[in-house]
Amino acid sequence: MEEDLGTALPSDYKHLAEYYPSFTMSHDFIHVGLPQPGRERENAGVFEGLVILQDWWEADMSLGMRPYPAPGGLFPFNDTVVGDFILWRTVGTPDDWTVTVANRDGGWWHYSAGVVQFLAELVDGTLEPWGLPVMHTDARAAHS
């Protein structure tokens, strides 16, 4: 998958994908799509998200943040059922990337730890969800 994308991915995300299948959180509100062995090239959501981010950039809706592969560009890795994007801002090495949320209502916010900690704190309530609904603690494996 990294070869197809042209970049390494954060190690916590790779470890999450190594040990867990894709899953949903908070009554299927957030789908955490993870590459599965032998099906890594099926991650079309990333490529579709990059097209949407390019449209946002061209319409001046991304606060000046360009989509990946631009230096420091936004890289989509998850979304919500209502159109919020959960992205990485690709500044520095992949383990330095900032989690960025683009809320469907136009709000943007950044989280400086990794994606696993972001998801854990979002679910356990220690992270203010800013524009996302309060999460419910019902992480369930997605059915393929």
Secondary structure as UniProt FT lines:
FT   HELIX           2..5
FT   HELIX           11..19
FT   STRAND          23..25
FT   TURN            26..29
FT   STRAND          30..32
FT   TURN            37..38
FT   HELIX           40..42
FT   HELIX           44..58
FT   TURN            59..60
FT   TURN            63..64
FT   TURN            68..69
FT   TURN            71..72
FT   STRAND          74..80
FT   TURN            81..82
FT   STRAND          85..89
FT   HELIX           94..96
FT   STRAND          98..102
FT   TURN            104..105
FT   STRAND          108..111
FT   HELIX           115..124
FT   TURN            130..131
FT   STRAND          140..141
//
